[in-house]
Amino acid sequence: MNGRKILAYHGIPVVDVRMGSYLMSTSLHKSFCMLTDRRNLVLAVNTADMPGNEVRMWYNPDEMENRQRAVFMAGCALLDDALITYAYKQ
Protein backbone atom coordinates (compact mmCIF):
# COMPACT_ATOMS: atom_id res chain seq x y z
CA MET A 1 0.00 0.00 0.00
CA ASN A 2 2.84 2.41 0.77
CA GLY A 3 5.16 0.96 -1.86
CA ARG A 4 6.78 2.64 -4.82
CA LYS A 5 4.57 4.98 -6.82
CA ILE A 6 6.19 4.13 -10.17
CA LEU A 7 8.21 1.21 -11.46
CA ALA A 8 11.82 2.28 -12.20
CA TYR A 9 15.21 0.78 -13.05
CA HIS A 10 18.08 2.73 -11.43
CA GLY A 11 15.82 5.77 -11.31
CA ILE A 12 14.70 5.46 -14.96
CA PRO A 13 10.89 5.09 -15.22
CA VAL A 14 9.75 1.79 -16.76
CA VAL A 15 6.91 2.30 -19.25
CA ASP A 16 4.73 -0.47 -20.65
CA VAL A 17 4.11 0.57 -24.27
CA ARG A 18 1.68 -2.34 -24.80
CA MET A 19 3.11 -3.51 -28.10
CA GLY A 20 2.37 -7.21 -27.64
CA SER A 21 -0.64 -7.31 -29.95
CA TYR A 22 1.35 -5.61 -32.73
CA LEU A 23 4.25 -8.06 -32.51
CA MET A 24 2.39 -11.38 -32.69
CA SER A 25 4.12 -12.36 -35.97
CA THR A 26 7.62 -11.72 -34.58
CA SER A 27 9.80 -13.64 -32.14
CA LEU A 28 9.42 -10.82 -29.58
CA HIS A 29 5.74 -11.34 -28.84
CA LYS A 30 6.24 -13.57 -25.78
CA SER A 31 8.45 -11.48 -23.53
CA PHE A 32 10.89 -8.68 -24.23
CA CYS A 33 12.24 -5.50 -22.67
CA MET A 34 13.73 -2.43 -24.32
CA LEU A 35 15.66 0.18 -22.34
CA THR A 36 16.26 3.64 -23.80
CA ASP A 37 15.56 7.31 -23.21
CA ARG A 38 12.10 8.43 -24.35
CA ARG A 39 13.67 11.16 -26.47
CA ASN A 40 15.56 8.47 -28.44
CA LEU A 41 12.35 7.04 -29.97
CA VAL A 42 10.83 9.01 -32.84
CA LEU A 43 7.35 8.47 -34.29
CA ALA A 44 6.47 10.18 -37.55
CA VAL A 45 3.08 10.36 -39.26
CA ASN A 46 2.72 11.34 -42.90
CA THR A 47 -0.56 12.90 -44.02
CA ALA A 48 0.95 14.80 -46.96
CA ASP A 49 0.12 14.24 -50.61
CA MET A 50 1.65 10.79 -50.95
CA PRO A 51 0.13 7.90 -52.90
CA GLY A 52 -2.25 5.95 -50.67
CA ASN A 53 -2.79 8.75 -48.15
CA GLU A 54 -6.31 10.07 -47.89
CA VAL A 55 -8.23 12.37 -45.57
CA ARG A 56 -11.99 12.57 -46.08
CA MET A 57 -14.57 14.60 -44.18
CA TRP A 58 -18.36 14.56 -44.54
CA TYR A 59 -21.54 15.47 -42.72
CA ASN A 60 -23.96 12.73 -41.71
CA PRO A 61 -27.44 14.33 -41.58
CA ASP A 62 -29.07 11.23 -40.04
CA GLU A 63 -26.85 11.45 -36.95
CA MET A 64 -26.19 15.20 -37.24
CA GLU A 65 -22.45 14.53 -37.04
CA ASN A 66 -19.33 15.60 -38.85
CA ARG A 67 -17.35 12.50 -39.75
CA GLN A 68 -13.80 11.99 -40.93
CA ARG A 69 -11.64 9.15 -42.14
CA ALA A 70 -7.88 9.23 -42.59
CA VAL A 71 -5.52 6.76 -44.21
CA PHE A 72 -1.85 7.54 -43.67
CA MET A 73 1.56 6.06 -43.01
CA ALA A 74 3.43 5.98 -39.72
CA GLY A 75 7.00 5.06 -38.94
CA CYS A 76 9.30 4.75 -35.95
CA ALA A 77 13.05 5.24 -35.73
CA LEU A 78 15.86 5.48 -33.18
CA LEU A 79 17.95 8.62 -33.03
CA ASP A 80 21.04 6.93 -31.59
CA ASP A 81 21.54 3.13 -31.68
CA ALA A 82 24.12 3.38 -28.90
CA LEU A 83 21.40 4.48 -26.43
CA ILE A 84 19.28 1.35 -26.62
CA THR A 85 19.50 -2.13 -25.20
CA TYR A 86 16.97 -4.94 -25.15
CA ALA A 87 16.43 -8.37 -23.70
CA TYR A 88 14.07 -11.13 -24.76
CA LYS A 89 13.01 -14.59 -23.67
CA GLN A 90 13.74 -17.37 -26.13
Legacy VTK file of the C-alpha trace (Angstrom):
# vtk DataFile Version 3.0
C-alpha trace
ASCII
DATASET POLYDATA
POINTS 90 float
0.000 0.000 0.000
2.844 2.414 0.774
5.162 0.965 -1.862
6.776 2.635 -4.825
4.568 4.977 -6.819
6.189 4.133 -10.174
8.215 1.205 -11.465
11.819 2.282 -12.203
15.213 0.781 -13.048
18.077 2.727 -11.427
15.823 5.773 -11.312
14.704 5.460 -14.959
10.895 5.094 -15.223
9.751 1.791 -16.760
6.907 2.305 -19.247
4.733 -0.473 -20.652
4.110 0.572 -24.265
1.678 -2.338 -24.796
3.110 -3.508 -28.105
2.366 -7.207 -27.644
-0.640 -7.314 -29.954
1.349 -5.607 -32.733
4.248 -8.056 -32.506
2.395 -11.377 -32.690
4.116 -12.360 -35.970
7.616 -11.723 -34.576
9.796 -13.638 -32.144
9.424 -10.822 -29.577
5.735 -11.343 -28.836
6.245 -13.571 -25.783
8.451 -11.479 -23.532
10.895 -8.680 -24.226
12.241 -5.504 -22.675
13.730 -2.428 -24.318
15.665 0.178 -22.342
16.260 3.643 -23.795
15.562 7.305 -23.205
12.100 8.429 -24.350
13.668 11.155 -26.467
15.556 8.474 -28.439
12.347 7.040 -29.969
10.832 9.006 -32.836
7.353 8.467 -34.292
6.466 10.177 -37.551
3.076 10.363 -39.259
2.723 11.339 -42.899
-0.557 12.896 -44.018
0.945 14.802 -46.956
0.123 14.238 -50.611
1.649 10.793 -50.949
0.133 7.899 -52.899
-2.253 5.954 -50.672
-2.789 8.749 -48.153
-6.312 10.065 -47.890
-8.231 12.372 -45.574
-11.994 12.566 -46.084
-14.571 14.595 -44.183
-18.358 14.556 -44.536
-21.535 15.466 -42.724
-23.960 12.734 -41.707
-27.437 14.334 -41.577
-29.067 11.234 -40.037
-26.849 11.447 -36.952
-26.190 15.199 -37.244
-22.452 14.531 -37.035
-19.334 15.605 -38.853
-17.354 12.501 -39.750
-13.803 11.993 -40.929
-11.642 9.148 -42.143
-7.877 9.232 -42.587
-5.524 6.757 -44.211
-1.854 7.543 -43.666
1.564 6.056 -43.015
3.434 5.976 -39.723
7.001 5.056 -38.937
9.297 4.748 -35.948
13.048 5.236 -35.730
15.859 5.483 -33.181
17.949 8.624 -33.032
21.040 6.928 -31.591
21.539 3.133 -31.683
24.122 3.375 -28.895
21.402 4.482 -26.431
19.281 1.355 -26.620
19.501 -2.132 -25.205
16.965 -4.943 -25.148
16.432 -8.375 -23.703
14.074 -11.132 -24.755
13.012 -14.586 -23.667
13.739 -17.368 -26.133
LINES 1 91
90 0 1 2 3 4 5 6 7 8 9 10 11 12 13 14 15 16 17 18 19 20 21 22 23 24 25 26 27 28 29 30 31 32 33 34 35 36 37 38 39 40 41 42 43 44 45 46 47 48 49 50 51 52 53 54 55 56 57 58 59 60 61 62 63 64 65 66 67 68 69 70 71 72 73 74 75 76 77 78 79 80 81 82 83 84 85 86 87 88 89
